[in-house]
Amino acid sequence: MAWGVQTWDAAGKPNNYGLVPVSLLGNIELAAEQVSGSWSFSVPSGYRIDYIHVAKTITYTATRRLITISGSTISISQAGASAYGFGTEMAYNAFLCVFIRND
């Protein structure tokens, strides 16, 4: 018997793969309140970069950062204090763990 949760995209294709191994390209250390920076990576054909934002310390801040990816470059800029959409994070002292994934 199978256990777990399955989800599907709009076309009915399963899109929940559970734990997926990733190839880490690098860790970017972000200071508390940091809202600027840009980093580029070498990305093989057929792949794209993505990230996980991992807080090192959590102290109150109203400052938020916007994380954007364009091709092989990941950038951060200041987001509005009430911006809670995709790609926005609290400006904590943190790491961006950058990895590649299939296109």
C-alpha positions in Angstrom: 0.0 0.0 0.0 1.3 3.5 -0.9 1.5 6.2 1.7 1.8 9.9 1.4 0.2 12.7 -0.5 0.0 13.1 -4.3 -0.7 16.4 -6.1 -1.3 17.1 -9.8 -0.7 20.0 -12.2 -3.5 21.5 -14.3 -2.9 18.9 -17.0 -3.3 16.0 -14.5 0.4 15.1 -14.4 1.7 14.1 -10.9 4.0 16.9 -9.6 4.8 15.8 -6.0 8.1 14.0 -6.0 8.8 14.0 -2.3 12.5 14.4 -1.4 14.4 15.2 -4.5 18.2 15.2 -4.5 19.8 18.5 -5.8 23.2 19.6 -6.9 24.3 22.5 -4.8 26.0 25.3 -6.7 26.9 27.5 -3.7 25.9 29.2 -0.4 25.5 32.9 -0.3 25.7 34.4 3.1 23.3 37.4 3.6 23.7 39.9 6.5 20.7 41.0 8.5 18.9 43.8 6.6 20.9 43.2 3.4 18.8 44.1 0.4 21.2 44.3 -2.5 23.5 41.9 -4.3 23.9 39.8 -7.4 25.7 36.5 -8.0 26.2 34.5 -11.2 26.7 30.7 -11.6 27.7 28.3 -14.4 24.6 26.4 -15.3 24.7 23.4 -17.7 22.3 23.4 -20.7 18.9 22.0 -19.8 19.1 23.2 -16.2 18.1 26.3 -14.2 19.0 27.6 -10.8 16.8 27.8 -7.8 17.3 28.6 -4.1 16.3 27.9 -0.6 16.4 30.8 1.9 17.7 29.5 5.3 17.6 31.9 8.3 20.7 31.8 10.5 19.2 34.0 13.2 15.7 35.4 13.6 15.2 38.8 15.1 12.4 41.1 14.3 12.7 43.2 11.2 10.2 44.9 9.0 12.7 44.8 6.2 12.0 42.4 3.4 14.1 41.3 0.4 13.0 40.3 -3.1 15.0 37.4 -4.6 14.9 37.2 -8.4 16.4 34.7 -10.8 17.3 35.6 -14.4 19.1 33.0 -16.4 22.2 32.0 -14.4 22.0 35.1 -12.1 20.4 35.4 -8.7 19.8 38.9 -7.3 18.3 40.5 -4.2 16.7 43.9 -3.8 14.5 45.6 -1.3 10.8 44.5 -1.2 8.0 46.5 0.4 7.3 45.8 4.1 3.9 44.4 3.1 5.2 42.3 0.2 4.6 38.6 0.9 4.5 37.2 -2.6 6.7 34.6 -4.3 10.4 35.4 -3.9 10.1 37.7 -0.9 11.7 36.9 2.4 12.4 38.6 5.7 15.8 40.3 5.7 17.3 38.0 8.3 20.9 37.0 8.7 20.6 34.0 6.3 22.0 31.8 3.7 20.8 31.4 0.1 21.5 27.8 -0.9 21.6 27.9 -4.7 21.1 24.7 -6.6 20.4 23.5 -10.1 17.3 21.7 -11.3 15.9 20.3 -14.6 14.4 22.9 -16.8 
